[in-house]
Amino acid sequence: MRDPATTEGGGRPGDRQAEIRAAGGLVVRRGPDGVAQVAVVHRPKYDDWSFPKGKLEPGETDEGCAVREVREETGLTSRLGRPLGSTAYRDRFGRPKVVRYWLMHPVSGEFRPTREVDEVRWLPAEEARSLLTYQHDRELLDRMKAALIR
């Protein structure tokens, strides 16, 4: 059975040319002042601040992966909203990685720290921008802001 985290060409995750597929979400809520806040997660293994995301499991859809990863990393069950497109970059092993994102809205749940994510911060867009580690995440933030205006 083909591993969905690789390309149709049949590469394996250890193969430098294998495309890693992943999905995640920009989870947005309204703060007490009515201003939109987005969830930003800290991953201690990488000491970075990013949006919740992760690799597809065998047989999983991108949408299913996004919902699952947001729940695993934030403790929140969230509803999918508008697609926000994808980012493409090389992972720390030099493999190409494509991550699809959705605007998401929390429905229920509560954050509990884990080894994978030890902190979640709910921040207005501009505060999130200054905290995010990666440029591609700041670009996603711009897409989120445009989607919220529509």
BAGUDREN-365552 format. One record per atom (N, C-alpha, C): z, x, y; residue number from 1. Coordinates in pm, 1 decimal. Atoms other than C-alpha are relative to their C-alpha. Example, Ala and Ser with C-alpha at 12.3 -4.5 7.8 and 13.67 -1.06 7.14 Angstrom:
BEGIN
R        c3        c1        c2  baro
R       0.0      89.0    -119.0     1
R     780.0    1230.0    -450.0     1
R       0.0      90.0     120.0     1
R      -6.0     -82.0    -119.0     2
R     714.0    1367.0    -106.0     2
R      73.0     -77.0     109.0     2
***
This chain:
BEGIN
R        c3        c1        c2  baro
R       0.0      84.0    -118.1     1
R       0.0       0.0       0.0     1
R       0.0      88.4     124.4     1
R      12.0     -77.8    -122.7     2
R     -94.2     131.2     345.1     2
R     125.0     -15.8      85.2     2
R    -114.3       1.8     -89.7     3
R     191.7     223.1     573.7     3
R     -48.4     -49.8     136.5     3
R      48.7      53.7    -126.5     4
R     147.3       6.1     889.5     4
R      32.9      88.9     118.5     4
R     -31.3     -89.4    -110.5     5
R     295.3     283.5    1101.2     5
R    -105.0     110.3      14.2     5
R     106.0     -99.3      -9.4     6
R     -21.2     487.0    1043.4     6
R    -131.7     -67.9      30.2     6
R     130.8      55.5     -32.3     7
R    -384.9     443.3    1132.7     7
R     -69.1     -51.6    -125.2     7
R      80.1      49.1     111.9     8
R    -640.0     263.5     915.9     8
R     -60.9     115.5     -77.1     8
R      58.3    -115.7      66.0     9
R    -775.5     611.0     836.2     9
R      86.9      54.0    -111.8     9
R     -83.3     -34.4     114.3    10
R    -482.3     653.9     600.8    10
R      97.6     112.7      23.2    10
R     -94.4    -108.1     -24.5    11
R    -273.9     923.5     771.7    11
R     142.1     -41.6     -34.6    11
R    -141.5      24.8      29.8    12
R      96.2     953.8     687.8    12
R      83.2      36.3     122.6    12
R     -81.7     -32.3    -116.4    13
R     383.0     973.3     936.5    13
R      15.2     150.0      24.8    13
R     -11.6    -144.0     -17.2    14
R     410.3    1351.2     876.2    14
R    -130.4      67.0      41.1    14
R     131.9     -50.6     -36.6    15
R      37.8    1397.8     944.9    15
R     -11.0      -0.9     152.2    15
R       5.5     -10.3    -146.1    16
R     -13.3    1521.8    1303.3    16
R     -98.4     -97.5      60.8    16
R      99.2      91.1     -55.3    17
R    -309.3    1284.1    1344.0    17
R      32.8    -147.6     -26.8    17
R     -35.2     138.0      30.1    18
R    -136.9     970.4    1212.4    18
R      47.2     -69.9     127.2    18
R     -44.3      77.2    -115.8    19
R    -100.3     704.6    1482.8    19
R     123.4     -80.4     -37.3    19
R    -124.2      73.7      21.4    20
R     252.6     570.4    1496.8    20
R      -8.9    -128.9      80.3    20
R       1.1     129.4     -68.3    21
R     266.6     199.2    1579.1    21
R     142.9     -48.2      16.2    21
R    -133.9      47.5     -31.0    22
R     571.3      54.3    1746.0    22
R     -11.3    -115.7      99.0    22
R      -2.4     112.0     -94.3    23
R     675.2    -241.0    1962.4    23
R     139.5     -12.4      58.6    23
R    -128.1      17.0     -65.6    24
R     948.6    -333.0    2204.0    24
R      -7.5    -102.6     112.0    24
R      -4.2     101.0    -104.4    25
R    1052.2    -541.6    2498.4    25
R      72.8      44.6     124.3    25
R     -73.8     -11.3    -124.9    26
R    1157.6    -545.1    2858.1    26
R      75.0    -131.9      12.3    26
R     -83.2     119.7       3.8    27
R    1445.2    -791.1    2835.8    27
R      53.8     -24.3     140.3    27
R     -34.0      31.9    -139.0    28
R    1505.1    -967.0    3167.6    28
R      91.1    -122.4       6.1    28
R     -89.3     113.0     -28.5    29
R    1784.9   -1192.8    3288.9    29
R      21.0      -5.2     151.1    29
R     -37.7      12.7    -141.7    30
R    1898.6   -1321.3    3627.9    30
R     146.3      40.9      13.5    30
R    -136.7     -41.5     -27.4    31
R    2208.8   -1150.7    3764.4    31
R      73.8    -108.0      77.6    31
R     -80.3      98.6     -73.7    32
R    2491.0   -1338.2    3940.8    32
R     -56.5     -31.0     138.6    32
R      58.2      19.2    -132.7    33
R    2305.1   -1291.7    4271.3    33
R    -141.1     -58.1      -6.0    33
R     132.8      57.3      16.2    34
R    1984.5   -1439.1    4127.0    34
R    -111.2     102.1     -11.9    34
R      99.8    -106.7      10.1    35
R    1805.8   -1102.5    4120.3    35
R     -25.5      32.2    -147.6    35
R      36.6     -35.5     137.4    36
R    1615.8   -1014.3    3800.8    36
R      59.2     135.9     -35.6    36
R     -54.0    -124.6      54.3    37
R    1784.6    -745.7    3590.0    37
R     -70.0      26.8    -132.4    37
R      65.4     -38.8     124.9    38
R    1621.5    -553.2    3305.1    38
R      97.3      86.9     -80.2    38
R     -86.8     -78.6      87.9    39
R    1803.2    -403.0    3004.7    39
R     -63.1     136.6     -25.1    39
R      41.9    -137.6      24.9    40
R    1776.5     -24.3    2979.2    40
R      99.5      58.5     -99.8    40
R     -86.4     -51.2     107.0    41
R    1911.4     150.9    2668.2    41
R       9.7     151.8       4.4    41
R     -21.9    -144.1      12.5    42
R    2061.4     498.4    2625.2    42
R       4.0      36.1    -148.0    42
R       3.6     -48.2     138.6    43
R    1977.2     679.4    2301.7    43
R      63.3     139.3      -3.2    43
R     -69.6    -129.2      -2.4    44
R    2230.7     959.9    2244.0    44
R     -74.5     111.2     -74.6    44
R      72.8    -101.8      76.6    45
R    2008.0    1138.4    1989.2    45
R     -97.1      76.8      89.8    45
R      96.9     -62.2     -90.6    46
R    1752.9    1206.6    2264.9    46
R      56.2      17.8     141.0    46
R     -61.7       3.8    -132.1    47
R    1988.8    1166.4    2563.0    47
R    -100.0     -49.7     103.9    47
R      96.6      57.8     -93.0    48
R    1729.8     944.1    2729.1    48
R      32.7    -145.4      28.4    48
R     -10.8     140.5     -38.6    49
R    1711.1     606.6    2903.1    49
R    -138.6     -59.3      -9.6    49
R     130.7      59.3      26.8    50
R    1430.6     378.0    2793.1    50
R      17.5    -150.3     -22.0    50
R      -5.2     140.4      38.5    51
R    1346.3      24.0    2686.3    51
R      11.1      -8.5    -151.6    51
R     -12.1      12.2     145.0    52
R    1432.0    -102.5    2336.9    52
R    -136.6      -9.9     -66.4    52
R     126.7      -3.1      73.7    53
R    1152.2     -31.5    2090.3    53
R      23.0      68.8    -133.2    53
R      -8.4     -69.7     128.1    54
R    1086.3      93.3    1739.8    54
R    -124.7     -20.1     -81.8    54
R     117.8       0.3      87.6    55
R     838.5     145.9    1460.8    55
R      -9.8    -127.6     -82.1    55
R      25.4     115.1      85.8    56
R     678.4    -135.2    1265.3    56
R      44.3      29.3    -142.4    56
R     -31.8      -8.0     141.7    57
R     809.0    -199.6     915.3    57
R    -120.3     -51.1     -78.7    57
R     114.3      46.1      79.3    58
R     562.3    -260.5     628.6    58
R     -15.9    -152.3       5.3    58
R      31.7     142.2      -3.7    59
R     393.5    -600.0     668.4    59
R      45.3     -72.1     125.1    59
R     -54.0      62.0    -119.8    60
R     554.0    -664.9    1007.1    60
R    -106.3      -7.9     110.2    60
R      89.3      12.5    -115.3    61
R     360.7    -794.5    1308.5    61
R      60.4      75.2     118.5    61
R     -50.3     -64.4    -121.3    62
R     388.5    -626.1    1646.9    62
R     106.2     -87.3      66.9    62
R     -94.4      92.7     -63.1    63
R     562.6    -936.9    1784.7    63
R     132.6      -3.5     -76.0    63
R    -121.3       0.9      81.9    64
R     808.7    -947.2    1494.2    64
R      80.6     127.8      16.9    64
R     -65.5    -128.9     -20.6    65
R     883.6    -578.6    1540.1    65
R      71.6       2.5     135.1    65
R     -60.8      -0.1    -133.3    66
R     949.8    -624.7    1913.3    66
R     130.9     -79.4       0.6    66
R    -119.4      84.4       4.4    67
R    1198.4    -907.5    1851.2    67
R     110.2      68.4     -82.1    67
R     -97.7     -66.7      86.1    68
R    1369.7    -716.2    1567.2    68
R      61.5     121.3      68.8    68
R     -51.0    -122.0     -63.6    69
R    1398.8    -388.8    1758.8    69
R      90.4     -30.7     118.9    69
R     -86.7      38.9    -111.8    70
R    1538.6    -557.7    2068.7    70
R     135.0     -47.7     -53.6    70
R    -126.3      48.1      58.8    71
R    1798.2    -732.4    1849.8    71
R      82.5     116.9     -55.1    71
R     -73.3    -112.5      58.7    72
R    1888.3    -410.8    1663.6    72
R      59.3      91.8     106.4    72
R     -45.2     -96.8     -99.8    73
R    1919.0    -198.5    1978.2    73
R      90.4     -59.2     107.4    73
R     -80.7      61.2    -107.5    74
R    2077.7    -448.6    2219.2    74
R      99.7    -103.9     -49.6    74
R     -84.3     108.2      50.6    75
R    2244.6    -708.1    1994.4    75
R     -46.1    -136.7      45.3    75
R      47.5     126.6     -56.9    76
R    2040.1    -977.9    2170.2    76
R    -115.6     -59.0     -78.3    76
R     114.7      75.3      48.8    77
R    1821.0   -1238.5    2011.9    77
R     -74.7     -42.4     124.6    77
R      78.3      25.2    -120.7    78
R    1539.6   -1272.8    2262.8    78
R    -128.1     -73.1     -31.1    78
R     124.1      76.3       9.8    79
R    1239.8   -1495.2    2320.6    79
R    -111.9      82.2      61.5    79
R     117.0     -70.9     -51.5    80
R     896.9   -1338.0    2361.2    80
R     -57.7     -72.0     120.6    80
R      71.9      51.6    -115.3    81
R     729.5   -1385.0    2696.7    81
R    -139.0      60.7       3.4    81
R     134.1     -55.9     -17.3    82
R     408.2   -1241.1    2837.9    82
R     -11.7     139.2     -61.1    82
R      22.9    -138.6      42.3    83
R     258.2    -931.4    2676.7    83
R     -13.3      88.3     124.9    83
R       5.8     -93.9    -111.9    84
R     293.5    -628.5    2904.4    84
R     -92.3     117.4     -28.2    84
R      91.2    -108.8      34.0    85
R      34.6    -411.4    2734.0    85
R      68.6     104.1     -86.0    85
R     -52.5    -105.2      86.7    86
R      96.7     -84.5    2559.5    86
R       5.6     132.9      74.0    86
R      -2.8    -138.0     -45.9    87
R     180.7     277.5    2621.0    87
R     -48.6      86.2    -114.8    87
R      47.7     -94.0     101.8    88
R      24.7     570.6    2436.2    88
R      42.3     140.1      42.7    88
R     -46.0    -135.9     -27.5    89
R     172.4     918.2    2413.5    89
R      18.2      72.8    -131.3    89
R     -28.9     -77.5     121.2    90
R     253.2    1194.3    2165.7    90
R     151.4       5.7     -19.5    90
R    -143.7      -5.3      27.9    91
R     591.0    1179.9    1993.9    91
R      44.8     146.3      -6.7    91
R     -52.9    -136.7      -1.9    92
R     815.4    1484.5    1960.0    92
R     -57.1      88.1    -110.3    92
R      66.7     -76.6     105.0    93
R     618.6    1589.5    1648.2    93
R    -148.5      18.4      29.1    93
R     139.3     -15.1     -38.8    94
R     287.3    1576.6    1832.9    94
R     -92.6    -108.2     -53.1    94
R      82.4     108.8      53.0    95
R     168.4    1256.0    1664.2    95
R     -29.4    -101.7     109.4    95
R      27.8     105.3     -97.9    96
R      -9.2     991.0    1871.2    96
R      82.7    -124.1     -30.9    96
R     -83.5     118.7      16.4    97
R     215.0     689.2    1928.2    97
R     -45.9    -105.9      98.6    97
R      37.1     113.4     -83.5    98
R     115.7     347.2    2060.3    98
R     110.1    -104.3     -13.8    98
R    -109.1      98.3      -1.2    99
R     389.5     103.4    2161.6    99
R     -45.0    -121.2      81.6    99
R      30.1     125.0     -70.9   100
R     315.2    -260.1    2251.5   100
R     130.2     -60.9      50.0   100
R    -119.9      57.7     -62.1   101
R     559.3    -434.6    2486.1   101
R     -23.8    -143.9      43.5   101
R      -0.7     136.7     -50.7   102
R     646.6    -789.6    2584.6   102
R     113.0     -15.3     100.7   102
R    -108.7      48.4     -82.6   103
R     848.2    -942.2    2861.6   103
R      82.7     -88.4     -92.6   103
R     -84.9      77.7      89.1   104
R    1147.1   -1094.1    2681.3   104
R     118.3     -55.9      77.9   104
R    -112.4      67.9     -65.0   105
R    1431.9   -1328.3    2771.7   105
R     111.1     -18.6    -103.1   105
R    -109.5      12.3      96.4   106
R    1776.1   -1315.6    2603.8   106
R      38.8    -145.8     -23.4   106
R     -40.9     134.5      38.8   107
R    1882.6   -1627.0    2415.6   107
R     147.3      -0.2     -41.8   107
R    -138.5      -8.6      46.7   108
R    2206.7   -1518.0    2248.8   108
R      28.9     143.5     -42.6   108
R     -39.8    -130.6      50.2   109
R    2401.8   -1217.7    2130.2   109
R      82.1      79.0      99.7   109
R     -87.8     -85.6     -79.1   110
R    2614.2    -937.2    2262.0   110
R     -19.5     143.9     -46.3   110
R      18.8    -141.6      33.6   111
R    2574.3    -558.9    2275.5   111
R     124.3      58.8     -64.1   111
R    -103.8     -81.1      62.0   112
R    2779.6    -340.4    2043.7   112
R     -60.1     139.4     -18.8   112
R      53.9    -135.6      13.6   113
R    2733.3      38.7    2058.6   113
R     -23.2      38.6    -146.0   113
R      33.3     -52.9     132.3   114
R    2570.0     206.8    1756.6   114
R     -33.1     147.7      15.2   114
R      43.6    -140.4      -7.0   115
R    2464.0     561.1    1666.8   115
R    -133.7      11.3      71.4   115
R     133.4      -5.2     -59.8   116
R    2111.5     474.8    1783.5   116
R       1.7     -28.1     150.2   116
R     -10.8      36.9    -142.1   117
R    2201.8     311.3    2117.4   117
R     147.7     -16.0      32.1   117
R    -143.5       4.9     -31.2   118
R    2540.6     374.2    2273.5   118
R      32.0     -70.8     131.4   118
R     -25.1      70.1    -126.4   119
R    2492.1     196.3    2607.2   119
R    -122.6     -80.6      39.9   119
R     104.8      82.3     -60.6   120
R    2289.6     -84.4    2762.6   120
R      44.1     -28.1     143.2   120
R     -28.1      33.6    -140.3   121
R    2269.3    -127.1    3138.5   121
R     -99.2    -106.2      45.7   121
R      81.6     103.9     -62.5   122
R    2140.4    -438.9    3315.0   122
R     -15.4      37.0     146.5   122
R      23.1     -52.2    -134.2   123
R    1977.9    -320.6    3636.1   123
R    -116.3     -69.9      69.5   123
R     118.5      42.5     -75.2   124
R    1751.8    -445.8    3914.5   124
R    -110.0     105.5     -18.6   124
R     114.5     -87.0      28.7   125
R    1403.6    -292.4    3887.0   125
R      10.4     137.4      65.2   125
R      -1.0    -130.6     -67.5   126
R    1449.9     -18.2    4145.9   126
R     110.2      91.9     -52.1   126
R    -104.8     -82.5      61.0   127
R    1779.1      99.3    3995.0   127
R     -43.5      46.6    -138.0   127
R      50.6     -38.1     132.1   128
R    1619.9      96.6    3650.2   128
R    -101.6     113.2      14.0   128
R     102.6    -102.9     -22.7   129
R    1328.1     303.0    3786.6   129
R      62.5     138.9      13.2   129
R     -61.3    -131.3     -21.8   130
R    1561.6     582.9    3895.2   130
R      72.1      51.5    -124.8   130
R     -71.3     -40.9     121.2   131
R    1742.6     584.7    3558.7   131
R     -94.0      34.8    -115.0   131
R      92.3     -20.4     112.5   132
R    1441.3     572.4    3322.1   132
R     -44.8     145.8      -9.9   132
R      35.6    -139.1      25.0   133
R    1357.6     907.7    3165.9   133
R    -150.2      24.6       6.7   133
R     142.9     -23.5      19.7   134
R     983.7     860.6    3105.4   134
R     -86.2     -74.9     101.4   134
R      93.5      59.8     -94.7   135
R     699.1     793.0    3348.7   135
R     -64.6    -126.0     -58.4   135
R      65.8     118.2      56.4   136
R     533.9     551.5    3103.9   136
R      92.6    -122.5       2.9   136
R     -92.8     112.6     -12.6   137
R     850.4     337.2    3116.4   137
R       2.8     -52.2     144.0   137
R       4.4      44.2    -140.3   138
R     838.0     331.0    3497.8   138
R    -127.2     -81.4      25.6   138
R     123.7      77.9     -13.0   139
R     477.0     209.2    3471.5   139
R      15.8    -138.8     -62.1   139
R     -28.8     130.7      61.5   140
R     593.0     -68.6    3234.4   140
R      83.0     -87.0      93.3   140
R     -83.3      72.6     -95.6   141
R     850.7    -166.7    3493.7   141
R     -87.3     -65.7     107.2   141
R      93.0      58.0     -97.8   142
R     567.6    -219.5    3744.5   142
R     -72.9    -120.7     -59.1   142
R      65.3     112.7      67.0   143
R     388.2    -443.5    3492.3   143
R      95.5    -118.3     -11.7   143
R    -100.8     106.0      10.4   144
R     711.3    -639.7    3440.3   144
R      14.8     -71.1     133.9   144
R     -16.4      60.3    -132.0   145
R     751.8    -694.6    3814.8   145
R    -118.9     -87.9      33.7   145
R     120.4      79.9     -25.5   146
R     391.6    -817.5    3842.3   146
R       1.8    -128.2     -83.3   146
R      -4.9     117.7      87.7   147
R     443.5   -1055.8    3546.0   147
R     102.6    -100.6      50.5   147
R    -104.3      91.1     -49.5   148
R     759.1   -1200.8    3704.5   148
R     -44.5     -72.3     126.9   148
R      50.9      61.1    -123.6   149
R     574.1   -1273.6    4030.0   149
R     -96.5    -114.1     -31.2   149
R     100.6     101.2      35.5   150
R     301.7   -1475.9    3854.5   150
R      61.3    -133.2     -31.2   150
***
